[in-house]
Amino acid sequence: MTFPDALASQGLQEPSLVKEVQFLAHRIRQRPPRVGWISFVARQGQGPTIVLAPDREALIIQSRELIRRRCGERK
């Protein structure tokens, strides 16, 4: 099993592979690891949450769902 710190290190080792998008004031940073895809979802001033998925489309869907849940909890 890979721990979050190891995943974060792996995700930042090759910055040219990192793609970043914005969604509801959150930043989603993603890159393809050796198996599947990984993203780091964070709002300004917060630590990232790591999301894993088998492909990029699933990763975006899961990342956006996480953000929607977070935004819904604050209302």
C-alpha positions in Angstrom: 0.0 0.0 0.0 1.2 3.5 -0.8 0.8 6.1 1.8 -0.5 9.7 1.0 2.9 11.3 1.6 4.5 8.9 -0.9 1.7 9.6 -3.4 2.2 13.3 -3.0 5.9 13.0 -3.6 5.4 10.9 -6.7 2.8 13.4 -8.0 5.2 16.3 -7.7 8.4 14.7 -9.1 7.4 15.3 -12.7 5.8 18.7 -12.9 5.5 18.6 -16.7 2.9 15.8 -16.4 0.7 17.8 -13.9 -2.5 19.3 -15.2 -4.5 21.8 -13.2 -8.1 22.9 -13.4 -10.3 25.1 -11.2 -13.8 24.2 -10.0 -15.9 26.1 -7.4 -12.9 27.9 -6.0 -10.9 24.6 -5.6 -7.8 23.7 -7.5 -7.6 20.2 -8.9 -4.0 19.1 -9.8 -3.8 15.8 -11.6 -1.2 13.5 -13.2 -1.1 10.0 -14.5 0.9 7.8 -12.1 2.2 4.4 -13.0 -1.3 2.8 -12.6 -4.4 5.0 -13.0 -4.6 8.7 -12.3 -4.1 10.8 -9.2 -5.3 14.3 -8.3 -4.7 16.7 -5.4 -7.9 18.7 -4.6 -7.4 21.8 -2.5 -9.1 25.1 -1.7 -6.9 28.1 -1.1 -5.3 27.7 2.3 -6.2 24.1 2.8 -4.2 20.9 2.5 -4.9 18.7 -0.5 -7.1 15.6 -0.6 -5.8 12.9 -2.8 -8.2 11.2 -5.3 -7.3 8.1 -7.3 -9.1 6.8 -10.4 -8.4 4.4 -13.2 -8.8 7.1 -15.9 -8.8 10.9 -16.3 -12.6 11.2 -16.9 -13.4 9.2 -13.7 -10.8 11.3 -11.8 -12.5 14.6 -12.8 -16.0 13.2 -11.8 -14.7 12.0 -8.4 -12.8 15.2 -7.8 -15.9 17.3 -8.6 -18.2 15.2 -6.4 -15.7 15.6 -3.5 -15.9 19.4 -4.0 -19.7 19.4 -4.2 -19.9 17.5 -1.0 -17.5 19.9 0.7 -19.5 22.9 -0.5 -22.8 21.3 0.6 -21.4 20.7 4.1 -20.7 24.4 4.5 -24.2 25.6 3.7 
